[in-house]
Amino acid sequence: MMPNWTSKKLGDVVTTHNGAWGVEDNSGTAVLRSTNFNSNGTISWDQVAYRSIPQNKVVSLGLKPNDILIEKSGGSPAQPVGRVVFFEKKQKDNIIYGNFISKFQVKDSEIVPKYLFYYLHHFYKSGDINKYQSQTTGIRNLQLKDYLNIAVPKFAKSAQEMIVERLDAIRKSQELCDTQIQKTEELFESTRETIYSSCPKWEFKKINEIATVVMGQSPKGETYNTTGDGLPLINGPVEFGIDQLSETHITKYTNRPTKVCQKGDLILCVRGSTTGRTNIAVCEACIGRGVASIRVKGRFIQSLLNYYFASKRDYLFSIGSGSTFPNINLDQIVSLKIATPPDVVQQRIVEKLDAILESKKMLIMQKDLLKELFDSVLYKSMNGEIDN
């Protein structure tokens, strides 16, 4: 337990300021909205709105370092209102906040502003925020008057600073990990492009010359089940993992399979807004009409084929016929041309790209562990379970 455990009402330690809105004006004042709130409490600077705001409001509402912003209207059925973000440092231009947001400024000299932010972030993540919600016409509203009565643990100031230091250190590690993941993705793309651009003499063949393509066919709905009777069913992106080369996962089965893929086949979405997405079949499965399976034949390496199709996602979507419901057909798939380097070169290419993806996989695992660490330290800190 932390020493000097006391608490104060939130409304006793902050002043509250409501935001403003105005007509769209690309040369106006930058206005943060709840869409700029990241779930981890940071601010997204993408798609900041610019509005015509009276100068007196720009001055009075201008954000300063250590300000805390709270979302008071918005949310969704799965996302309560009440998310908070922390304004770290003064930007070059004046920035204010919208009318669905309020600003907290700490007025108690014994409360460290970023500690308060982390506490409110913890309060939201804990689910306690749900007690302070009201809903009208599908929009959630924060009952701000009641929210300002919540108790904020008032640890010794040195303890607050220690909590902030620990959580900030984890945050910096998370940011570094995100940067490394992004650089790994960029390295993968540049390596793939360099490989093909540097070897123009390789023979190009149509997909049907080096692979077998099977278009899916959905079984009847009454054959679906979740008891494991029959083969797993891959109907589309519902069964897909996050990345282009993730493995599919099992959500349902069919006891009367129609078209079947094998474990390790490339699964390609051929219908709808996800046309061009790919995954790898985790096992033998029935494939529905929303996907096709692609399996190499002869000496061509499956992984190289997978990398090729993963790089063609945008192109495949662009050639899909139908403006409201795009789809690609068998002829369009098999007529695609792919470079066919010698066997030994194929192997070297795959090994190089596999190594980069393995590095990315390890970084993603590290990112997940850092998130678990942050959540654990945040919870324990705000419950007085971490000593000096």
N, C-alpha and C positions, 0 to 999 in steps of 0.2 A: 504494500500500500504506500502511495506517495505521502510524504510528510505535508502537514499544513493543508489537509483536505477541507476545503470550504467550497461554497458555490454562490453564484449571483445570478439574478435574472438577466437574460440576454438584453432586455430593454433598458437595464440599468447600466450596461457597459458600452452601448453603441448609440449613435444617432442614426436615424433612418431618413433616407431621401428617395423620393419617387422619381422615375425617369420621365422622358418626354419623347414625342414623335413629331413628324412633320412630313411634308410632301417630298417625293423623291427629287434629289438634286445631286447629280454626279460631282458637282464642285462644292457641295455643302459639307456638313460636319459628319465625321464618322460616328456611327451609332451601333453599339453592340446589342445583339438580340439573343434570345435564348438558344437560337440555332448556332451561336458562337460558343456555347457552353460544351466543353468536352466532359465525358462521364467521369474522368479522373480529376476534375476540378481545375483543369487548365483552360486557357482561352484559345479558341481556333480563330486565326486571323484571316481565314478564307471567307470570301463572300460577306465582308463587312458592308452594311448598308450606309448610304450617304443621304442625308436629309437636310432640308432647309430648316434651320433652328435659329430662333432669335438669339442675338449675341449675349443677352443677359442670362439666358438659360445655359448657353455654352459655358459661360464663366462659372455659374453656380453648380452645374452638374458635371463639370470636367473631372475626369478620373485622376486620382493621385496615387502614388505608391502606397500599398497597404490597404487600399479600399477592397471591400468584399462585396461582390454582387450576388444577389439571390433572385432566382426565377420565381415570380409570384403568380403567374398565369401561364397556362399551356399544358404541358405534360401529355399523357396518353393513358389508355387503360393499363398498359404494362409499365408506364414510366410516371411515377408520381412527380408533381411539381415540387419545387423547393431545392433544386440543385444550386450549388454555390461555386463560384470561381474567385480566384485571387488575382488582383491587379498588381503585378510585380514592380514595374518601373514605368516612369514617364515615357510616353512615346513622342515622336517628333511632332505630330499634329495633335490638336485637341480631340479627345474621344469622350463621348458621353454614352448613355445607355437608354434603352427603349422604355416605353411605358408599361411593359409587362415585367419589368425588372425593378428592384429596389436596391439601394446602396447602403451598406453599413459602414460607418466610420467609428473606430474604437475611441471612446472618450475617457476610459478608465486607464490611468497610467500603469496600473498593475497587471494589465492584460496585454500580452504580446499579440499583435494583430494576426500574424500568420498562425499562431497557436489557435486562436479563435476560429479562423478559417478551417483548420484541420478538424477542430471539434465539430463544427457544423457539417463538414463533409462526412465525418463519422456518423453523426446523427442521421443524416440522409441515408447512408449505406446500411445503417442498422435496421431501417424500416420504421423507426419511430415517427418519421415524417408523415406517415399515412394517417396519423391521428389528427393532422392539421390540414386536411383536404376538404374542399367542397367542390361540387361539380354542377355546372350549368351549360346547357346546350353542347355537351360533349367536351367542354374545356374544363380542366381542373384549375382551381384557384387555391392559393395558399391563404389560410386564415391567419394573416400576419399578426393581428392583435394578440391572438392566443399564442402564436409561435414566439412572440417576444417575451413570453412568460416562462419559456423553458429555462431550466437551471444549467448554467455553465460551470463546470468544475474550475475552481480558482486555485490551482496549485501555486506553489512559490514561483516567482518569476523565473528563477534559475531553472526550475524543473520544466516550465513552459519552453524556455529557450533550448533546453536539452531535447525535448520532444521534437521541436521544429528542426533542430540540427540533424537528428536521426532520420526523420522522414524526408527531409530535403536531400540527404545523402543517397537514400534509396531512389528518390526521384531522378537524381542526376545519373545514377546507374541505369535507370530505365530509359532515359533519354539517349544515353550513349548506346544502349542496346538497340533502340529503334533506328539510330543513325547507322549502325553497323548492318542491320538487316536491309536498310534501304541501299547501302553501298553494295551489299552482296547481290541484291536484285539487279542493280545497274551493271555490276561485273558480269553477271550471268548473261544479260541481254547483249552487252558489248562483245563478250566472248563468242556467243552464238553468231552474231552478225559478222565478226571478223573471220571466223572459220569459213563461212560460205563465200564471203566476198574475196577471200584470198585464194580460192581454188576454183576459178571459173571453168576449168576444163573437165570437171566431173560430168559424167553422163546424167541427164535428167530423164526420169521415167514417170509414167502415170502411176497413180496410187494402185490401180487394179493390177499392175505388173508386179508389184512387190508386196501386196497385201490383199486380204480377203475382207470385204465390207459386207456386213449383215445389217439390213434395216430392221428395226424392231417392229413388233406387232403385239398390241396389247391383248392379253387374255380377257375373258369375260369377268365382269366385276364380281360375280357370285363365287369365283374361284379364289378370291383374295382371302388371306387369313393372317393372323399374327401368332399362330400356334406352332409355326415351323413345318407345316404340312406342305411338302413340295419343294420348289426352288425359290430362293429369294427373288424379288421382283425389282428391277431397275426401270422406273418409268420416266425419270427425269431428274432435275436438280434437287428434288426433295431428298434423294438418296446420295447426293454428292457431298464430298468434303469441301473445305474452304478454298483450297488452291486448285490451279489447273491440273496438277498432277497428284492430287490427293487420292486416297483410295475411297471407293464408294462405301456406304454403310447400309446395313439392312434395316428396313422399316416394316416390310410386309413380305408375304409369300404368296405363291399361286400353286395350286395343285394340278393345274393344267397348263404347263408352260407352252408357249408358242415358239418364238425365236429365242435361241440360247447363246450366251457368250461364255467364254472360258476365263478362268482366273488369269489376271494379267493383261487381258484385252484392253485396248483403249476404248473408252465409252465417250461418244460424241453427242451432244445435244443438237437436235436437228429441227426443233420447232420452238416458236415463241420467242420471248425476249431474251432467253438464255442460249439461243442458237450460237454455236461455236464453242461453248464451254466444254471442257474435257475432264475426265477422271479416269482412274484405273480400276478395273473390276477387282474387288477384293476376293471374289470366289466365283464359281460357276453360277450363273443366274439367268433368269428369263428377262429379256429386254422388251420394253413397251414401245409404242409408236413414237414416243418423244425422243428416242435415242437410236444410235447405231453403234455397232461394235466393229472395231478394226484390228485385225491380227495379221502380223507379217507372215510371209511365206518365203521359202528359200533361205538365203544367207543374210538378208537384211536384219539389222538389230532392232528389236521392238522399242527399246528406249529411245533410239534416234527418231523413229517414227512418232513416238509420243511427243518428243521435244518439237518436232516439226509442226504438229497439229496445235500444240499449246501456243505456238507463236502466231498461228493463223486465226485466232479467235475473232478479232475485229474484221478481218477480211471475210471470213465465213458468214458473219452476221450481215455484212454489207451486201453479199450476193443473194441473201435469202429473198425469195419472192413473197409478195404480200406486204402491203404497207402497214396494216394493223396487226398481223400475225405472221411474222416472217418464218419461212421454213426452207430447208435445203433438201434436195433429193439425191438419189443414188448417183445419177449421172454427173451431178456437180461435184460430188465427193471423189469419184473414181477418176475424173478427168484432171484433178489437181496434179501438178508435177513436183517431184522431189528429187534433190541431188542424191546420187548414189555413189559415194566414194568407195575406194577399195576396202575390203574387209578390215585390214589392219588399221586403216585410217578411221573407219567407223568406230572401232573399239577405243581408239585414242580420244576421239571426240566425246564419246559417251563417258569415258572415265573423267575427262576434264569437267564436263558439265555436271556429272554426278557429284564430284568433289565439292563444287560450288554450292549445289543444292544441299549437300550434307552439312556444310558450314551454316547455311541458312536455317536448317532444321535444328541444329544445336543452339543457335541464337534464339530461335523461337522458344525452345525449351527453357533457356535462361530467362527470357522475358516472362514466361509463365511463373517461374520460380520467384522472380523479383516482385511480381504482382502479389503472389501469396505472402511473401515477406512483408511487403508494404501493408497489406490488409491486416496481417497479424500484429505488426508493431503499432499500427494505428489503433486497433481495437484494445490492445493491452495498455497502450499509453493513456487512452481516454478512460480506462477503467482502473487506473492506478496500479497496474500490475508490473510495471517496469521501474526498477529502482535506479538511483544514480549509479 
